[in-house]
Every structure is written in structure tokens, then in C-alpha cells.
Amino acid sequence: DIEKQLVNIDCILKSHKSFIINLKQIKEVNGNAQGYRLVLKTGKIQVPVSRNFIKSFNAKFHNI
């Protein structure tokens, strides 16, 4: 339900079946075509980007 409310915000993206991220809070991107791991500015947690979401992540992240 939250995902539907955030769909029109450009910097918000679903990166995995369990994660929705703010692209402006990404400090570092690690990984490859099998999947990325995002390091956020505010913590030590690494958020996954699954293979299903890599294409949409790349399209949005490089335009922010």
C-alpha cells in the first residue's frame, strides 16, 4: 500500500521485494549484473537491488 502512495516520487524506487529506497540517500553502489548492494548515507545496512529491478534502478539512479 505504501508503494502505491510513493509511485509518483522520482527519487523513490522499489529495489527488491522487501525494500523501497530513496535514491538520494545512496552513498555507494556495489555489485554486478547479478544484483547490486547499496550502501546508504545514514547507516551501515546494505540494501539489495535484485536482478528484476536492476534496469529500473539504473534508469532512475543515473537521472537523479
C-alpha positions in Angstrom: 0.0 0.0 0.0 2.9 2.4 0.8 4.5 1.6 -2.6 1.3 2.8 -4.4 1.4 6.1 -2.4 5.1 6.7 -3.4 4.9 5.7 -7.0 4.9 9.4 -8.3 8.0 10.5 -6.4 11.0 10.3 -8.7 13.7 9.6 -6.1 11.8 6.6 -4.5 12.2 3.2 -6.1 11.5 -0.4 -5.2 14.8 -2.2 -5.3 13.8 -5.7 -4.0 10.6 -7.4 -3.0 11.2 -6.2 0.6 12.8 -2.8 0.1 11.8 0.6 -1.2 14.7 3.2 -1.2 15.3 6.9 -1.5 17.8 7.2 -4.4 19.1 10.5 -2.9 20.3 8.6 0.2 22.7 6.2 -1.6 26.3 6.6 -0.7 27.8 3.7 -2.8 26.7 1.0 -5.2 28.5 -2.3 -5.2 27.8 -5.5 -7.2 27.3 -6.6 -10.8 24.6 -7.8 -13.2 23.6 -10.5 -10.7 22.5 -7.8 -8.3 23.7 -4.6 -6.6 24.2 -3.8 -2.9 23.5 -0.2 -1.9 25.3 1.5 1.0 23.2 4.3 2.4 24.4 7.6 3.8 22.8 7.2 7.1 23.8 3.7 8.2 25.7 0.6 7.8 22.9 -1.5 6.3 23.3 -2.7 2.7 20.1 -2.7 0.7 19.9 -5.2 -2.2 18.8 -4.5 -5.7 17.6 -7.7 -7.2 18.1 -8.7 -10.8 14.4 -7.9 -11.5 14.9 -4.3 -10.5 18.4 -3.5 -11.9 17.1 -2.0 -15.2 14.7 0.4 -13.5 17.3 1.2 -10.8 19.9 2.1 -13.5 17.4 4.3 -15.4 16.3 6.3 -12.3 19.6 6.4 -10.4 21.6 7.9 -13.3 18.9 10.6 -13.8 18.8 11.8 -10.1 
